[in-house]
Amino acid sequence: EKRYDYLIVGAGLFGSVFAHEMTNRGKKCLVIDKRDHLGGNVYCEEKEGINVHKYGAHIFHTNDKKIWDYVNQFATFNNYINSPLSLSKGKLYNLPFNMNTFYQLWGTKTPQEAKKIIDEQIAQYGVKSPQNLEEQALSLVGKDIYETFIKAYTEKQWGKKATELPAFIIKRLPVRYTYNNNYFNDIYQGIPIGGYNVIINGLLDGVDTKTGVDFFEDRIELESLADKIVYTGKIDEFFGYKHGYLEYRSLRFEHELHDIENYQGNAVVNYNDASYAFTRIIEHKHFEFGKQDKTIITKEYPENWDRSKEAYYPINNSRNQEIFKKYKKESQQLEGVIFGGRLAEYRYYDMHQIIASSLVKVEEISKIKPQ
Ligand code: FDA
C-alpha cells in the first residue's frame, strides 16, 4: 500500500492546481519542488513590503469566466491594467501600437492619417512572401514601427539578426486605431492582492509539500511513495536526454533596490533600441499601487541557455520539434506518469492556459472509472 495516490513533481501552477483538485476528490497528494519555494515561475519574493516577481513580470489576464472565477476563489485581484511604455532612441511611446503611439511617432491625430502612413510604408517596404522576420514585420506594419520598436528588441530577445529569424515568430502585429493603451484585449485582468503566493498557498492548503527536493536525486525512493506521478519538469530530463537536449532561451534578472519612492512611474518600460542590452525594466510596486518609501526594479536581460540556467522560452524550430516528438511518443506509452505544464509539454503557456490545461487533465482522469 503506497502512502500517496499522486507524487507531483513541480509546485508551479500546473502541479498546484492538479494537487488541489485531486485533494478535493479525496486523493492523497505529495508535491515536491527542487527550488526552495513553492509556486514555480509565478513565485513572488517579498522585499521592503513589495512583491518582487522573481521569474519575470506576471500579469493575469483571461477571457474565460470559468478560469477567472477559479483564481478568484483564492485571491482578490486588483484593477491593474498592463500599459507598458517603450523607450526608443531617447523617446517614450505608449504600447501596444495604438493612436497614442502613432501621435508620438508621426504627430498624426486621426485614424485616417495614421492608417495612411502605415499602408504607404507597407506598400513601399513590404514583400509578398516574407522569408524572414524582418520582411514579415515590414510587410505587416512598415518601416517606422519596425525600426523603432521591433528590430532591435527582437534581436535582443532571440540573440539573432532579424534577417536570420524565421518569419513565423511574428504571426500578427496588431495595430489599434483607438487611443487605448491596455496591452491585453481580455475581459478580465489584474494582479492578485498579496501576490501570486496567495493563490499558490490557497491551492496547496492541506496538501503535503516538500521544497528543495529534486526528483532525479532520489527517484526510486520518491517513486515508491505514490501510485502515480505527475511530472511538470523538463521532458528530456525525464528520459535522461536520450533523444537529445531540447533548447531554450534564458533570461537574467538584475534586481536593484532604490532609496526613492518612484523610479520610472510605470510597472513596465520596454527598452526597444540597441543601446541597452536589457529588454525591459520592471518596477514591481506599480503592479500593486505600492506606496513604500523604497522601490525595487528588475532589469531583464535575454541570454543564451545552457543546462546551468533557468529554461524560459522553448525554441520552436524543426530540430527541437523533432526531438520533442520522440519524447512525447515515449511519454504516451508510459503508464502511471502524467506529463503536464510548460516544461513537460515544451511549449509557452500563459497562466490562464496552464490552469485550464491542468483542470482538463484532472477531468480526463476523473472520468476514467476504476476497474
Ligand atoms: P513552472 O515552471 O512554474 O513549474 C514547474 C516546477 O517544476 C518548477 O518550480 C521547477 O522547479 C519544478 N521542477 C522541475 N524539475 C524538477 C525536478 N526534477 N524535481 C523537482 N521539481 C522540479 N503568464 C501570464 O499569464 N502572464 C504573464 O504576464 C506572464 N509572464 C511571464 C514572464 C516570463 C518571463 C515567463 C517565462 C513566463 C510568463 N508567463 C506569464 C507564463 C507563466 O510563467 C506560466 O504559464 C506558468 O508559470 C507555468 O506553470 P508550470 O506549472 O507549467 O511551470
Residues whose N, C-alpha, C, O or C-beta is under 5 A from the ligand:
A	BS01	FDA	V9 G10 A11 G12 L13 F14 G15 I32 D33 K34 R35 G39 G40 N41 V42 Y55 G56 A57 H58 I59 F60 V213 D214 F215 F216 T232 G233 K234 Y312 G341 R342 L343 Y349 D350 M351 H352 I354
